[in-house]
Each structure stands twice: as C-alpha cells, then as structure tokens.
Amino acid sequence: MGLVRLLLIKCLLGGYSLELFLSYELGCIKPEAKIYQSILNRFGCKAEECLFVGDTFEADYAGPKALGLQALHLSRLGAAESYQINTLTDVITYLGGHDQ
C-alpha cells in the first residue's frame, strides 16, 4: 500500500470504509473521463445513479456532468447557482429532495 493511500485512510475517516481513487494510480487526472469511469466500474453503477461532489468546478462538476453523473460544486464562497453547495452537510439536504 502506498504511503499517500495509507496516510489518507488513517487521517480521513478513521474506522469508516473508504475507497480512494488516486489519479497517479489510475494514470489519469480529472476531468479525464477515465477517472470517473473507473469509479463507476468499481462500484458497478450507472452514471445517473451517482453523485460526485467536489470543490473544483471543472474537475469536480463539469467533468462528471459530461459523463452523465449527478454533480454538486462545493463553493465555500457562497452557493449562487442551483448546482452549488456551501458545506458538505448540504449534500444531505440535496439528497432529501432527489431520488436516490
């Protein structure tokens, strides 16, 4: 197990299950479709069944949307658009108003 992977697992979620998709391991970077397709393949999901959340517009919102995923852009400066959220807890509100 690589050092970056090990540190992230230990620091991020403690005892929770965590699946990491690191660009250097996949040989691609966001917003390349391969990185999102790898995630879909790993979980056996269709694009429209997944929600991608991140704080970089091009990589975390536009990239996943181009592949057909649902996506939210985390904008800590204020959510001005319907696809933006202010905090990660806003994901729960979003999911409460959408089919899962």
Number of C-alpha atoms within 10 A of each C-alpha: 5 7 8 9 14 10 10 13 17 12 9 10 10 10 9 9 7 12 10 10 14 13 12 8 11 11 9 13 15 16 19 13 14 16 19 21 15 13 16 16 11 11 9 9 12 12 19 13 12 17 17 16 19 17 16 15 17 14 16 20 24 18 21 26 18 12 16 15 20 17 22 25 25 23 19 12 8 11 14 10 9 8 14 22 24 16 13 15 9 14 16 9 11 13 11 10 8 7 7 9
